[in-house]
Amino acid sequence: MEYSSEIKEMCKVAKGTDHGPSPIPQEGRWTQAKQIGDINGLTHGVGWCAPQQGACKLTLNVKDGIIEEALVETIGCTGMTHSAAMASEILIGKTILEALNTDLVCDAINVAMRELFLQIVYGRSQSAFSEGGLPIGAGLEDLGKGLRSVCGTMYGTKVKGPRYLEMAEGYVQKIALDANDEIIGYKFTNLGRMMDAIKKGVDANKALEDASGTYGRFNDAVKVIDPRHE
């Protein structure tokens, strides 16, 4: 350690209070985190790229400072899907400090990692008060049955009004209109369920029918339109 001449000439004064770092809540206990291995928790974060063309939702499950599970979801940019594929390989097995200082291929994923790091090390993780935390695999619960990201895609123009394209339930096939041409419901297809059925040998048309449903007052519609072509 190198000291300046000014420091060398100073007399020593004893250090007083030293109570260590403030404890943070994580996995049902209070921890004084002094090193990366003290960090645990499952949490989510969202990041965006510099031009804000796309965004990433990142879910990490950290045990003893190591990323044991990662879920990378992207929207808005085609290139981000390939970046996410690489990030899913890069992230697992790294400490959260390594991951914070690793090129995760895409700005949005890097920003999401930064946001998650802050949440985790400050004790703001989703599992902060869950005793023992959440098991590896808990991240998949975000996707639900069919293991597809929950997306909402809506489009509208002043001249032609709104179009529902994708809802939490799935791909929107039709939207229902009343006598005033206002939307009162929609018909959807859960693509995850449909593909699971097809892979099990169910006829594609049957699988489509079984995975479809309606929301709202669809059956009361005066007019039903395809939001992508009408």
Buried (B, 14 or more C-beta within 10 A) or exposed (E): EEEEEEEEEEEEEEEEEEEEEEEBBBBEBEBEBEEBEBBBBBBBBBBBBEEEBBBBBBBBBBBEBBBBBBBBBBBEBEEBBEBBEBBBEBBBEBBBBBBBEBEBBBBBBBBBBBBBBEBBBEBBBBBBEBEEBBEEEBBEEBBBEBEBEBEEEEEEEEEEEEBBBBBEBBBBBBBBBBEEEEBBBBBBBBBBBBBBBBEEEBEEEEBBEBBBBBBBEBEEBEEBBEBEEE
